Amino acid sequence: MRQFLVAALAALFALPASAQEGGIDAAVNEAFASATGWFVNFIFAPIPGTSFAWIVAWLVIGASVFTIYFGFVQFRVVGHSLALVSGKYSDPKDAGEVSHFQALATALSGTVGLGNIAGVAVAVSIGGAGATFWMILAGLLGMASKFTECTLGVKYRNEYPDGTVSGGPMYYITKGFTERGLPGGKILAILFSVFCVLGALGGGNMFQANQAHQQISGVVGDYPGWITGLIFAAIVFIVIVGGIKSIARVTEKVVPFMGVLYVGVALVIILMNLDMVGTAFSQIIDGAFTGNGIVGGAVGALIQGFRRAAFSNEAGVGSAAIAHSAVKTKEPITEGFVSLLEPFIDTVVICTMTALVIIITGQLMTDPATGLYMIGDDGRVVTATGATGVGLTSAAFGSVFSWFPYLLVVAVVLFAFSTMISWSYYGLKAWTYMFGEGKAQELTFKVIFCVFTVIGAAASLGPVIDFSDAMIFAMAVVNIVALYLLMPIVKRELDSYLSRLRSGEIKRFKP
Amino acid sequence: MTATLVVGIDGGGTGNRALAHARKLAKLIGDCEIVVAFVIEWSPFSFHSAEENAIRHKRREEEISAATARIVEPALAMLREAGFAARGVVRHGNVADCLNDIAVEEGADQIVVARSSDGGFAARVFGSVTASLVMTAAVPVTVVG
C-alpha cells in the first residue's frame, strides 16, 4: 500500500521535471509499472507446470462450489428474483426506503461500464471469439458467488443509531467469523479492506480514467493523458469532497439510459446481420475449445474469458456486497436473489452483445488459407483497424453506424465517471473500516483517489489493466475464503426462506 | 356513523383550496373526520448513488418529520381550532396511488383534492395527479377547481 502511495506521489512530483524532458505520461507510466509489477506477477502466476493462472482457477472453482452447494440457485429462483425487483414482495409501509430495484441499479451502475465495452474487446483481441463462451459461463457461475456475498452483506451490515448503514465483506467477515467461532476474522477483514482500497484506486478509478482518455483522444486528437486525468480528478473531487450531488444525480439518471441505448444499438446491429449470428456462435464455440490459433490455445481463451468476466461483473470480489447492503428488507436472502441478476445482466447479456458485434462486424482478422486468427507481434489477434480496448468496440460499432463512436465517447465518459463514484464509495467504506469514521480520514482517502485518477489517465493501458485486475482479484482471494467459511449460514437462510415461501408464510403484497 | 374525508395537501395554495372545500363538506355532513394526507413523491424505481442509499433511511425519517412539522401539523391545528376532528398521514410514493390507498385503509367516503393550475406539457404527456386519481380511485373523488 505504502509503496503504491509513494509511487503515486513520486509520479506527481516528477511531473514538472519530466515535462521538460519530454513526457509526463512516460514518467508516470514508468514509476507506476515498476511499483506494481511484483504484485501483478504474483497474482497472475501460473499453476506450476501449466500456463493456467492460479487466480483464474480460484475464481472458477469458487463460483462452481457455490453453484453446486446452493443447488444451482441461480437457475431455480430467477422468477422470484424478478418478482422481488418488481416490488411484489415489498411491504408498502417501507415506501421511501431503498428498494430491491434501487439496490440492484446502484450496484449495476458500479459494474456496467468499461468492463462491458473495453474489457470484452481486450478479451476477444487476446483470447479470440472463444473467450466469449468462457465469459458467458463465468457470468452464469458468478451469479452464485454474487448471491452468497450479497446475502451476507445484508445479514451482517452495521445499522447505526442515526439510521445510516454500512455493509460489505469486512463486516460479514468479522461478525460471521465471530458467530461461527472462527479465528482470524479481523485480520482477514483488514486484508480485504487493503485490497478493496487498492481495487478502488485501480479498476474502479485508474482503468476508468485511462479508457476515458483513450476514447476522448481518439475523437479530438492525441493529447497528454494527464490533462484528462486532471479534469476527471477535479470533477470527481467536486462530487465526492465538495458534496455537489447534482452532478452524481444527473449521472445516475443518464447512465441507465446510455446502457439501454448501448444494448439497443448492439441489438440492431445483430438483427441487421442475423445471418451472421450462427457463424459468430460457431466461432465462439469452436474457439472456446480449440483457440483457433490464439496464443495459449483454448486455455488462453478460457483465461481471458474468465478474467474479463470477473473484472466486469465483480462476482466473488465483494464490492457488490457493499452496494447491496443498504436495501430495506427483513430477509437478507432476498437481496441475494436480486443480486444474482447482476452478473446475468452485466456479463451474459451486455458483454455478449459487445462480443457479438465485434465478431459479426469482422474486426478479428483471420488467415483465409487456414481459417485461424492472424496474431500480431504483441500476441494479440490482429484487428481490422489495429485498435484495442475501447477503440476496438468503437470501430466495430462504427463500421455499421458511423455516428456511434461519438455516442460511445459520451457513454464511456459517463460510465467511467459513474463507476468511479461507486468505487470511491466502496474504497471509502474499506478505508473507514481500517482507519475509523471521521472527516479527516474520509478526506485523506478522497484526495488519494483523485491523485490516482491523474495517474490512471497518464499511464499506458498495459500496466493499468494489469494493476486493476490484480487488485480486483486480490479482493476475491480474501472474499472467497470468507464465503467458503460462511456459506453454511447462507444455506440455512436459503432453506428457511424457500420453505416459508412454499408454505405461503412469505406473502406477496401485490398480485 | 362518522363520515371520513381524505384531503390531499401539498403545502401550497392547491392543497389549501382542497382543505377549504373539505371544511365546507365536513360542516354540511356534521359528524365527520378529516384525514389530512401529504404524499412525498417517491418511486422504488428511481436511481441513486451508493452513498445516497446508505443514508436513505435517515433521509426518509427526516423527510417525514419535516413534512409533518411544516405542512401537516399546521393544517391539523387550523382544523382543530375550527372544531373539526382531524388526523394527519405522511407517506412516500406515487401521490394518486397513496391517496387512494389511504382512503381505502381509512374506509373513507370521499377524497378531496384540488386541481393544480400548472398543468403544462408534462401533465399532458404523463397525466396529472388529479386525472389519474379520478381514473383509479376506489372511492368518490371531488376535484376542486
HADDOCK unambig.tbl for C-alpha pairs under 7 A between the chains (distance, minus, plus):
assign (segid A and resid 95 and name CA) (segid B and resid 92 and name CA) 5.42 0.50 0.50
assign (segid A and resid 95 and name CA) (segid B and resid 93 and name CA) 6.19 0.50 0.50
assign (segid A and resid 96 and name CA) (segid B and resid 42 and name CA) 6.34 0.50 0.50
assign (segid A and resid 96 and name CA) (segid B and resid 60 and name CA) 6.02 0.50 0.50
assign (segid A and resid 96 and name CA) (segid B and resid 92 and name CA) 5.20 0.50 0.50
assign (segid A and resid 96 and name CA) (segid B and resid 93 and name CA) 6.91 0.50 0.50
assign (segid A and resid 97 and name CA) (segid B and resid 56 and name CA) 6.16 0.50 0.50
assign (segid A and resid 97 and name CA) (segid B and resid 57 and name CA) 5.71 0.50 0.50
assign (segid A and resid 97 and name CA) (segid B and resid 60 and name CA) 6.75 0.50 0.50
assign (segid A and resid 98 and name CA) (segid B and resid 53 and name CA) 6.17 0.50 0.50
assign (segid A and resid 98 and name CA) (segid B and resid 56 and name CA) 6.52 0.50 0.50
assign (segid A and resid 99 and name CA) (segid B and resid 44 and name CA) 5.49 0.50 0.50
assign (segid A and resid 101 and name CA) (segid B and resid 44 and name CA) 6.73 0.50 0.50
assign (segid A and resid 101 and name CA) (segid B and resid 45 and name CA) 6.02 0.50 0.50
assign (segid A and resid 102 and name CA) (segid B and resid 44 and name CA) 6.63 0.50 0.50
assign (segid A and resid 102 and name CA) (segid B and resid 45 and name CA) 6.21 0.50 0.50
assign (segid A and resid 102 and name CA) (segid B and resid 46 and name CA) 6.56 0.50 0.50
assign (segid A and resid 102 and name CA) (segid B and resid 47 and name CA) 5.96 0.50 0.50
assign (segid A and resid 102 and name CA) (segid B and resid 48 and name CA) 6.83 0.50 0.50
assign (segid A and resid 105 and name CA) (segid B and resid 47 and name CA) 6.62 0.50 0.50
assign (segid A and resid 106 and name CA) (segid B and resid 47 and name CA) 6.89 0.50 0.50
assign (segid A and resid 106 and name CA) (segid B and resid 48 and name CA) 6.26 0.50 0.50
assign (segid A and resid 106 and name CA) (segid B and resid 49 and name CA) 5.88 0.50 0.50
assign (segid A and resid 106 and name CA) (segid B and resid 50 and name CA) 5.99 0.50 0.50
assign (segid A and resid 162 and name CA) (segid B and resid 58 and name CA) 6.46 0.50 0.50
assign (segid A and resid 163 and name CA) (segid B and resid 55 and name CA) 6.87 0.50 0.50
assign (segid A and resid 163 and name CA) (segid B and resid 57 and name CA) 5.63 0.50 0.50
assign (segid A and resid 163 and name CA) (segid B and resid 58 and name CA) 4.61 0.50 0.50
assign (segid A and resid 164 and name CA) (segid B and resid 54 and name CA) 5.59 0.50 0.50
assign (segid A and resid 164 and name CA) (segid B and resid 55 and name CA) 4.65 0.50 0.50
assign (segid A and resid 164 and name CA) (segid B and resid 57 and name CA) 6.59 0.50 0.50
assign (segid A and resid 164 and name CA) (segid B and resid 58 and name CA) 6.03 0.50 0.50
assign (segid A and resid 165 and name CA) (segid B and resid 54 and name CA) 5.02 0.50 0.50
assign (segid A and resid 165 and name CA) (segid B and resid 55 and name CA) 6.64 0.50 0.50
assign (segid A and resid 166 and name CA) (segid B and resid 54 and name CA) 6.74 0.50 0.50
assign (segid A and resid 249 and name CA) (segid B and resid 48 and name CA) 6.93 0.50 0.50
assign (segid A and resid 252 and name CA) (segid B and resid 47 and name CA) 5.96 0.50 0.50
assign (segid A and resid 252 and name CA) (segid B and resid 48 and name CA) 6.23 0.50 0.50
assign (segid A and resid 252 and name CA) (segid B and resid 49 and name CA) 6.67 0.50 0.50
assign (segid A and resid 253 and name CA) (segid B and resid 47 and name CA) 6.19 0.50 0.50
assign (segid A and resid 323 and name CA) (segid B and resid 50 and name CA) 5.81 0.50 0.50
assign (segid A and resid 326 and name CA) (segid B and resid 53 and name CA) 5.78 0.50 0.50
assign (segid A and resid 326 and name CA) (segid B and resid 54 and name CA) 5.26 0.50 0.50
assign (segid A and resid 422 and name CA) (segid B and resid 49 and name CA) 7.00 0.50 0.50
assign (segid A and resid 422 and name CA) (segid B and resid 50 and name CA) 6.35 0.50 0.50
assign (segid A and resid 425 and name CA) (segid B and resid 50 and name CA) 6.94 0.50 0.50
assign (segid A and resid 425 and name CA) (segid B and resid 51 and name CA) 6.60 0.50 0.50
